[in-house]
Amino acid sequence: MEVVKSTKSGSDFWITTSGFSLSQLKANQLKAAGISGVIISLDHYNPEKHNKFRNHKDAFHWVELAVKHAIQANLLVALSICVTNQFMTHSSLEEYMRTAKTFGVMFVQLLEPKPVGHYNNKNVLLTKKHIQELENFFLTYNFTSRYKDYPIIVYPGYHQRRVGCMLSGKKAIYVDADGNINPCPFCHKTFGKVLDDGLHIKLDKLVLEGCV
């Protein structure tokens, strides 16, 4: 939490998590430390499929508890999913949003998958048709009165195609569990430790080099 304390006001800090071990005590501590909110990965609205992907029988339950504890701590709460080509159907997206609404989260983050991490060497990329369908879904849920009581959808890919990448030190960075500075969760290119000296120099280099 030293990074949060040493940063000027106006910066938001978010924790990305699977929900594992996010107890009420930890959620309260995050709030007290100045964390803005938590982004909790939910890879499928179906508990069995989420558990299978996370390789643990309680993974979906962790998400449920983490959401509950974070909301009670007055943190902003989001669910996040990488929308793969296998998941990309209108009915699946609708069911995911219904689940998010039931959980009571403030927004949902839709990410376009990259062949890294769990998806390394797997065919998960979206086609142009998929992307168009996903953009239409994003616009419909965010700007149609019928869905005004649903969580807001944040879809970085939509804006990135129009104004460029907003990560890579321009508006945000990603710090992994080891304290390494990275351009974003999908680009594992380390620019040093966030708590080491010379942070501004590292950030300037990150902005200059990006994910290249």
C-alpha positions in Angstrom: 0.0 0.0 0.0 3.1 2.3 0.0 2.4 3.2 -3.6 -1.1 4.4 -2.8 0.1 6.5 0.1 3.0 8.1 -1.9 0.9 9.0 -4.9 -0.7 12.4 -5.5 -4.5 12.7 -5.2 -6.5 12.1 -8.4 -5.1 8.6 -9.1 -7.3 5.5 -8.9 -6.0 2.2 -7.6 -7.7 -1.1 -8.4 -7.0 -4.6 -7.3 -7.5 -7.4 -9.9 -8.3 -10.7 -8.3 -9.9 -14.1 -8.7 -11.6 -13.4 -5.4 -9.6 -16.0 -3.5 -9.2 -15.1 0.2 -10.8 -11.6 -0.2 -12.3 -11.7 3.3 -14.3 -8.9 4.9 -11.3 -7.8 6.9 -9.1 -7.6 3.8 -11.8 -5.7 1.9 -12.0 -3.2 4.8 -8.2 -2.8 4.8 -8.2 -2.1 1.1 -10.8 0.6 1.5 -8.9 2.1 4.4 -5.7 2.1 2.4 -7.3 4.2 -0.4 -8.0 1.5 -3.0 -10.8 2.6 -5.3 -12.2 -0.8 -6.1 -11.7 -4.4 -7.1 -12.0 -6.1 -10.5 -12.9 -9.7 -10.0 -12.4 -12.3 -12.7 -15.5 -14.3 -13.5 -14.8 -16.4 -16.6 -18.3 -17.8 -17.0 -21.8 -17.3 -15.5 -22.0 -21.1 -15.1 -20.4 -22.1 -11.8 -19.2 -25.5 -13.1 -17.5 -23.9 -16.2 -15.9 -21.2 -14.2 -14.6 -23.7 -11.6 -13.3 -25.9 -14.4 -11.4 -23.0 -16.0 -10.0 -22.0 -12.7 -9.2 -25.6 -11.8 -10.9 -25.4 -8.3 -14.3 -26.5 -7.2 -14.8 -23.3 -5.0 -13.6 -20.7 -7.5 -17.2 -19.4 -8.3 -17.9 -19.3 -4.6 -14.8 -17.2 -4.1 -16.2 -14.7 -6.6 -19.5 -14.5 -4.8 -17.9 -13.9 -1.4 -15.4 -11.4 -2.8 -18.2 -9.3 -4.4 -20.2 -9.4 -1.2 -17.2 -8.4 1.0 -16.1 -5.6 -1.3 -19.5 -4.1 -1.6 -19.9 -4.1 2.2 -16.6 -2.3 2.4 -17.9 0.4 0.1 -15.5 -0.4 -2.7 -16.4 -0.1 -6.3 -16.8 -3.7 -7.7 -16.5 -5.0 -11.2 -16.7 -8.4 -12.8 -14.2 -9.0 -15.7 -14.3 -11.6 -18.5 -12.2 -12.3 -21.6 -14.8 -12.9 -24.2 -13.4 -15.8 -26.3 -14.8 -16.9 -29.6 -16.3 -19.9 -27.9 -18.2 -17.7 -25.4 -19.2 -15.1 -28.0 -22.9 -15.5 -28.4 -25.6 -12.9 -27.6 -27.3 -15.3 -25.2 -24.1 -16.0 -23.2 -23.4 -12.2 -22.9 -27.0 -11.6 -21.8 -26.7 -14.4 -19.1 -23.4 -12.9 -17.9 -25.0 -9.5 -17.5 -27.9 -11.0 -15.6 -25.4 -12.7 -13.3 -23.6 -9.4 -12.8 -26.8 -7.6 -12.0 -27.8 -10.3 -9.5 -24.4 -10.0 -7.8 -24.9 -6.2 -7.5 -21.6 -5.1 -9.1 -21.3 -1.6 -10.5 -19.8 -2.5 -13.8 -18.6 -5.3 -16.1 -15.3 -5.3 -18.0 -15.3 -7.0 -21.3 -11.8 -7.8 -22.6 -10.8 -9.2 -25.9 -8.6 -12.3 -25.4 -5.0 -12.7 -26.3 -3.1 -16.0 -26.6 -1.3 -15.6 -23.3 -1.7 -17.1 -19.8 -4.5 -19.6 -19.7 -5.1 -19.0 -23.4 -1.5 -19.6 -24.5 -1.5 -21.6 -27.8 -5.3 -21.7 -27.9 -7.7 -20.5 -30.6 -9.6 -17.8 -28.6 -9.3 -14.7 -30.8 -12.4 -12.9 -32.0 -13.3 -12.5 -35.6 -14.3 -9.1 -37.1 -17.9 -10.2 -37.0 -17.5 -11.1 -33.3 -16.0 -7.7 -32.5 -18.9 -6.0 -34.3 -21.4 -8.0 -32.3 -19.6 -7.2 -29.1 -19.5 -3.5 -29.9 -23.2 -3.5 -30.6 -23.9 -5.3 -27.3 -21.8 -2.8 -25.4 -23.6 0.1 -27.0 -27.1 -1.4 -26.5 -26.6 -2.2 -22.8 -24.9 1.2 -22.0 -27.2 3.5 -23.9 -30.7 1.9 -24.0 -33.2 2.7 -21.3 -34.3 -0.9 -21.1 -31.0 -1.8 -19.4 -30.6 1.2 -17.2 -30.7 -1.0 -14.0 -27.9 -3.2 -15.3 -24.2 -2.7 -14.5 -22.3 -0.3 -16.8 -20.1 -2.1 -19.4 -16.5 -1.0 -19.8 -15.1 -2.3 -23.1 -11.5 -1.1 -23.6 -11.2 -2.6 -27.1 -14.0 -0.3 -28.4 -12.2 2.8 -27.4 -8.7 1.5 -28.3 -9.7 1.1 -31.9 -10.8 4.7 -32.0 -8.4 6.7 -29.9 -5.5 4.2 -29.3 -4.3 2.4 -26.2 -5.0 4.1 -23.0 -2.7 1.9 -20.9 1.1 1.7 -21.3 1.6 4.6 -18.9 -0.7 7.0 -20.7 -3.6 6.7 -18.4 -2.9 3.5 -16.5 -0.3 0.8 -15.8 -0.5 -2.7 -14.5 1.5 -3.9 -11.5 1.6 -7.7 -11.1 1.7 -9.7 -7.9 5.5 -9.4 -7.8 5.4 -5.6 -7.9 6.6 -5.4 -11.5 5.4 -2.6 -13.7 3.8 -3.8 -17.0 2.1 -1.9 -19.8 -1.1 -3.9 -19.3 -2.3 -7.3 -18.0 -1.8 -8.8 -21.5 1.6 -7.4 -22.2 4.2 -9.0 -19.8 7.0 -6.6 -20.5 8.6 -5.6 -17.2 9.9 -2.1 -16.6 11.2 -2.7 -13.0 9.7 -2.8 -9.6 7.1 -0.2 -8.7 8.5 0.4 -5.2 12.1 0.8 -6.4 13.7 4.3 -6.9 13.3 6.1 -10.2 9.6 5.4 -10.8 9.1 8.4 -13.1 12.0 7.3 -15.3 10.5 3.8 -15.6 7.1 5.3 -16.5 8.6 7.6 -19.1 10.3 4.6 -20.7 7.1 2.6 -20.6 5.2 5.3 -22.4 7.9 5.5 -25.0 8.2 1.8 -25.7 4.7 0.5 -24.9 4.2 -3.1 -25.8 6.6 -3.2 -28.7 
